[in-house]
Amino acid sequence: MSFLSELVKKKDKLKVTDTVVTKIDGQRYVERGGDAKNVEKLTPCYGFVVDTKPDNVPVLVIDNLYIGSQDCASDSVIDVNNIKHVLSLGVNVYVNVNHKYIDCLDLPETDIKCVLREGIPFIKEAVDKKENILIHCNAGVSRTSMMAIGYLMHCENMQFEDAYILVKEKRPAVQPNDGFRKQLMALNPGQVI
């Protein structure tokens, strides 16, 4: 008996299931009984979390360096925290202070070296002047933490793990994606850019 015939026998004994399929455009459908032709369309589901409540409290990581979500990049939050500079990663906002936007996708395959090379000097200039700066992305989780950790590694000569722990203690929601994390871990303190 061939391996293929054994597989066919085993396949026939498998329990019939329904599979929910979500396409890249958010369209969803159910394949009934494993039959790709027997489908039921469902309500679309977007490939991102819909933000239903504001996250507008920036967190001070070290003197003059704040991190947060895009909700923190509002005039009222900027005024209350005396923020003079805003670094936006992947989410461009309009603010009435010194602002820098860096295009950066929150994908593991994004090369962070050029992002860090462009962002760290902007942060360092603000911190050296003892002026508050806010680093933000959409949710203040992955790109924001990547930049803050990269800054701490380069300008404060911190090891990755120490920088990560510091940022995580200040804002527990932070979590650089796996690709960002691996790239940061490969960098040497003081030699990030």
C-alpha positions in Angstrom: 0.0 0.0 0.0 1.4 3.4 -1.0 1.9 6.4 1.3 -0.6 8.3 -0.8 -3.4 5.8 -0.3 -2.7 5.7 3.4 -3.1 9.5 3.5 -6.4 9.3 1.6 -7.8 6.7 4.1 -6.8 9.0 7.0 -8.3 12.0 5.3 -11.7 10.3 4.9 -11.7 9.7 8.7 -11.1 13.3 9.6 -14.0 15.3 11.2 -15.6 17.8 8.8 -15.2 21.3 10.0 -16.1 24.9 9.1 -13.2 27.3 8.5 -13.4 31.1 8.7 -11.3 32.7 6.1 -10.3 36.4 6.2 -8.8 38.0 3.1 -6.3 40.8 3.1 -9.1 43.4 2.3 -11.1 42.3 5.4 -13.7 40.3 3.6 -14.6 37.2 5.6 -16.4 34.0 4.7 -17.0 30.5 6.1 -16.0 27.4 4.1 -18.5 24.7 5.2 -17.3 21.2 5.6 -13.9 22.0 4.0 -15.6 22.7 0.6 -14.2 25.9 -0.9 -17.3 26.1 -3.1 -19.7 25.9 -0.2 -19.1 29.3 1.4 -21.1 31.8 3.5 -20.1 35.5 3.4 -19.7 37.2 6.8 -19.4 40.8 8.0 -16.0 42.3 7.0 -13.3 42.3 9.6 -10.5 44.9 9.3 -6.8 43.9 9.6 -6.3 46.2 12.5 -7.7 47.0 15.9 -10.3 49.8 15.9 -9.3 52.4 18.4 -12.4 53.0 20.6 -10.9 54.9 23.6 -8.2 57.5 23.7 -4.7 56.7 24.9 -3.6 60.3 25.4 -1.3 60.2 28.4 2.4 60.3 27.3 4.9 58.6 29.5 8.2 60.1 30.6 11.0 57.5 29.9 14.0 59.6 30.9 14.3 63.4 31.3 12.7 65.2 28.4 11.8 62.0 26.5 8.1 61.0 26.3 6.5 58.2 24.4 2.9 57.5 23.6 0.3 56.8 20.9 -0.9 59.2 18.2 -3.6 60.4 20.7 -0.8 62.1 22.6 0.0 64.3 19.6 -2.8 66.7 20.3 -2.4 70.4 21.1 -3.9 70.0 24.6 -1.6 67.1 25.6 1.4 68.8 24.0 0.7 72.0 25.9 0.1 70.3 29.3 3.4 68.4 29.0 5.4 71.3 27.7 6.4 69.2 24.6 8.4 71.2 22.1 9.2 68.5 19.6 7.2 65.6 18.1 8.7 62.6 16.3 6.0 60.7 14.3 6.7 57.2 13.1 4.5 56.0 10.3 1.6 58.3 11.3 1.8 61.9 10.2 0.0 64.4 12.4 -0.3 68.2 12.4 1.1 69.8 15.5 2.1 73.4 16.4 5.7 72.4 17.5 8.9 71.3 15.9 7.8 68.1 14.1 9.5 65.3 12.2 7.7 62.5 10.3 9.5 59.3 9.4 7.8 56.8 7.1 8.0 53.4 8.9 5.7 50.4 8.5 5.2 48.2 11.6 6.3 45.0 9.8 9.0 42.6 11.0 10.8 43.0 7.6 11.1 46.8 7.9 14.8 47.7 8.0 15.1 50.0 11.1 18.6 51.2 10.5 17.6 54.1 8.3 14.7 54.9 10.6 17.0 55.1 13.6 19.6 57.1 11.6 17.0 59.7 10.8 15.2 59.8 14.2 18.0 59.5 16.8 19.6 62.9 16.0 16.2 64.6 16.2 15.6 63.1 19.6 19.2 63.8 20.8 19.0 67.5 19.8 15.8 68.0 21.8 17.1 66.1 24.9 20.5 68.0 24.7 18.5 71.3 24.8 16.5 69.9 27.7 13.3 70.4 25.8 10.6 67.8 25.9 10.1 65.5 22.9 7.3 63.0 22.2 7.9 59.9 20.2 4.7 58.3 18.9 3.3 56.0 16.3 -0.3 54.8 15.9 -0.7 52.8 19.1 2.6 53.7 20.8 3.5 50.0 21.0 6.0 48.7 18.4 7.5 51.6 16.4 7.6 54.0 19.3 9.3 51.4 21.5 11.8 50.5 18.8 12.8 54.2 18.5 13.0 54.8 22.2 15.1 51.7 22.8 17.4 52.5 19.8 17.9 56.0 21.3 18.7 54.6 24.7 21.1 52.1 23.3 22.9 54.7 21.2 22.9 57.8 23.3 22.8 56.3 26.8 25.0 53.3 25.9 22.5 50.8 27.2 22.4 47.2 26.3 19.2 46.1 24.5 17.7 44.2 27.5 18.3 47.2 29.9 16.8 49.7 27.5 13.8 47.4 26.8 13.1 46.8 30.5 13.3 50.6 31.2 10.8 51.4 28.4 8.5 48.5 29.3 8.5 49.6 33.0 7.4 53.1 32.0 4.8 52.0 29.4 3.8 48.3 29.9 2.0 48.2 26.5 5.2 48.5 24.5 6.3 45.6 22.4 8.5 46.0 19.4 7.6 43.5 16.7 9.8 40.4 16.4 11.8 41.9 13.5 12.4 45.2 15.3 13.5 43.3 18.4 15.9 41.0 16.5 17.5 44.0 14.7 17.9 46.0 17.9 19.4 43.0 19.7 22.1 42.8 16.9 23.2 46.4 17.5 26.0 47.5 19.8 25.4 50.2 22.5 26.8 53.5 21.4 27.0 52.3 17.8 23.4 52.1 16.7 23.7 54.7 13.9 
